[in-house]
Amino acid sequence: MGLLVLDYLIGFGVGILFKTCNCGQSMKLELRKLIHERKTRICDVPVYACQACRKYELLPLIKPDLLRYLASINNETERIRVSFADVNEAAYVLREVFRTYDDDSSAEWQARCMEVFDERINMLLDLFRYAQSLADGDWMRQIEGRLEQLSTIKSLIPENSSNYAR
């Protein structure tokens, strides 16, 4: 597939979205820039990253969306630079949380994360109601897909978790 993850970090560890690496260390969720076939740069992709052995792994919940997106741009001949947060709701919300979070408290991070998820869900529900009033079935299906992305990842964020590192 020709996917390369650049080794630069714009995020930090989050809640129980930690994972244990094969080397035994914790992997933290980060937003990274991926390069696909030397011509496509996709920023803000959620990945698990191990600081000890430098291994990375795509967040399993976004992997199908990323693969679909890569397939949709496969015939492009020009260089592309895009934020995955512009095409994936979960990546969008995580980017917003990372941008606006500046406290060392896991409780504060969780509260901010839930707040941003709830705000985005409410905005999409308002859009859905508007699309429904226009009887725009295509738009309604698109919004339903975006809501599904959010509800899936939101379910991973616990109300109370002590697993947090910055």
Secondary structure as a PSIPRED ss2 file (coil, helix, strand):
# PSIPRED VFORMAT (PSIPRED V4.0)

   1 M C   1.000  0.000  0.000
   2 G C   1.000  0.000  0.000
   3 L E   0.000  0.000  1.000
   4 L E   0.000  0.000  1.000
   5 V E   0.000  0.000  1.000
   6 L C   1.000  0.000  0.000
   7 D C   1.000  0.000  0.000
   8 Y C   1.000  0.000  0.000
   9 L C   1.000  0.000  0.000
  10 I C   1.000  0.000  0.000
  11 G C   1.000  0.000  0.000
  12 F C   1.000  0.000  0.000
  13 G C   1.000  0.000  0.000
  14 V C   1.000  0.000  0.000
  15 G C   1.000  0.000  0.000
  16 I C   1.000  0.000  0.000
  17 L C   1.000  0.000  0.000
  18 F C   1.000  0.000  0.000
  19 K E   0.000  0.000  1.000
  20 T E   0.000  0.000  1.000
  21 C C   1.000  0.000  0.000
  22 N C   1.000  0.000  0.000
  23 C C   1.000  0.000  0.000
  24 G C   1.000  0.000  0.000
  25 Q C   1.000  0.000  0.000
  26 S E   0.000  0.000  1.000
  27 M E   0.000  0.000  1.000
  28 K E   0.000  0.000  1.000
  29 L E   0.000  0.000  1.000
  30 E E   0.000  0.000  1.000
  31 L E   0.000  0.000  1.000
  32 R E   0.000  0.000  1.000
  33 K E   0.000  0.000  1.000
  34 L E   0.000  0.000  1.000
  35 I E   0.000  0.000  1.000
  36 H E   0.000  0.000  1.000
  37 E C   1.000  0.000  0.000
  38 R C   1.000  0.000  0.000
  39 K C   1.000  0.000  0.000
  40 T E   0.000  0.000  1.000
  41 R E   0.000  0.000  1.000
  42 I E   0.000  0.000  1.000
  43 C E   0.000  0.000  1.000
  44 D E   0.000  0.000  1.000
  45 V E   0.000  0.000  1.000
  46 P E   0.000  0.000  1.000
  47 V E   0.000  0.000  1.000
  48 Y E   0.000  0.000  1.000
  49 A E   0.000  0.000  1.000
  50 C E   0.000  0.000  1.000
  51 Q C   1.000  0.000  0.000
  52 A C   1.000  0.000  0.000
  53 C C   1.000  0.000  0.000
  54 R C   1.000  0.000  0.000
  55 K C   1.000  0.000  0.000
  56 Y E   0.000  0.000  1.000
  57 E E   0.000  0.000  1.000
  58 L E   0.000  0.000  1.000
  59 L C   1.000  0.000  0.000
  60 P C   1.000  0.000  0.000
  61 L C   1.000  0.000  0.000
  62 I C   1.000  0.000  0.000
  63 K H   0.000  1.000  0.000
  64 P H   0.000  1.000  0.000
  65 D H   0.000  1.000  0.000
  66 L H   0.000  1.000  0.000
  67 L H   0.000  1.000  0.000
  68 R H   0.000  1.000  0.000
  69 Y H   0.000  1.000  0.000
  70 L H   0.000  1.000  0.000
  71 A H   0.000  1.000  0.000
  72 S H   0.000  1.000  0.000
  73 I C   1.000  0.000  0.000
  74 N C   1.000  0.000  0.000
  75 N C   1.000  0.000  0.000
  76 E C   1.000  0.000  0.000
  77 T C   1.000  0.000  0.000
  78 E C   1.000  0.000  0.000
  79 R C   1.000  0.000  0.000
  80 I E   0.000  0.000  1.000
  81 R E   0.000  0.000  1.000
  82 V E   0.000  0.000  1.000
  83 S E   0.000  0.000  1.000
  84 F H   0.000  1.000  0.000
  85 A H   0.000  1.000  0.000
  86 D H   0.000  1.000  0.000
  87 V C   1.000  0.000  0.000
  88 N C   1.000  0.000  0.000
  89 E H   0.000  1.000  0.000
  90 A H   0.000  1.000  0.000
  91 A H   0.000  1.000  0.000
  92 Y H   0.000  1.000  0.000
  93 V H   0.000  1.000  0.000
  94 L H   0.000  1.000  0.000
  95 R H   0.000  1.000  0.000
  96 E H   0.000  1.000  0.000
  97 V H   0.000  1.000  0.000
  98 F H   0.000  1.000  0.000
  99 R H   0.000  1.000  0.000
 100 T H   0.000  1.000  0.000
 101 Y C   1.000  0.000  0.000
 102 D C   1.000  0.000  0.000
 103 D C   1.000  0.000  0.000
 104 D C   1.000  0.000  0.000
 105 S C   1.000  0.000  0.000
 106 S H   0.000  1.000  0.000
 107 A H   0.000  1.000  0.000
 108 E H   0.000  1.000  0.000
 109 W H   0.000  1.000  0.000
 110 Q H   0.000  1.000  0.000
 111 A H   0.000  1.000  0.000
 112 R H   0.000  1.000  0.000
 113 C H   0.000  1.000  0.000
 114 M H   0.000  1.000  0.000
 115 E H   0.000  1.000  0.000
 116 V H   0.000  1.000  0.000
 117 F H   0.000  1.000  0.000
 118 D H   0.000  1.000  0.000
 119 E H   0.000  1.000  0.000
 120 R H   0.000  1.000  0.000
 121 I H   0.000  1.000  0.000
 122 N H   0.000  1.000  0.000
 123 M H   0.000  1.000  0.000
 124 L H   0.000  1.000  0.000
 125 L H   0.000  1.000  0.000
 126 D H   0.000  1.000  0.000
 127 L H   0.000  1.000  0.000
 128 F H   0.000  1.000  0.000
 129 R H   0.000  1.000  0.000
 130 Y H   0.000  1.000  0.000
 131 A H   0.000  1.000  0.000
 132 Q H   0.000  1.000  0.000
 133 S H   0.000  1.000  0.000
 134 L C   1.000  0.000  0.000
 135 A C   1.000  0.000  0.000
 136 D C   1.000  0.000  0.000
 137 G H   0.000  1.000  0.000
 138 D H   0.000  1.000  0.000
 139 W H   0.000  1.000  0.000
 140 M H   0.000  1.000  0.000
 141 R H   0.000  1.000  0.000
 142 Q H   0.000  1.000  0.000
 143 I H   0.000  1.000  0.000
 144 E H   0.000  1.000  0.000
 145 G H   0.000  1.000  0.000
 146 R H   0.000  1.000  0.000
 147 L H   0.000  1.000  0.000
 148 E H   0.000  1.000  0.000
 149 Q H   0.000  1.000  0.000
 150 L H   0.000  1.000  0.000
 151 S H   0.000  1.000  0.000
 152 T H   0.000  1.000  0.000
 153 I H   0.000  1.000  0.000
 154 K H   0.000  1.000  0.000
 155 S C   1.000  0.000  0.000
 156 L C   1.000  0.000  0.000
 157 I C   1.000  0.000  0.000
 158 P C   1.000  0.000  0.000
 159 E C   1.000  0.000  0.000
 160 N C   1.000  0.000  0.000
 161 S C   1.000  0.000  0.000
 162 S C   1.000  0.000  0.000
 163 N C   1.000  0.000  0.000
 164 Y C   1.000  0.000  0.000
 165 A C   1.000  0.000  0.000
 166 R C   1.000  0.000  0.000
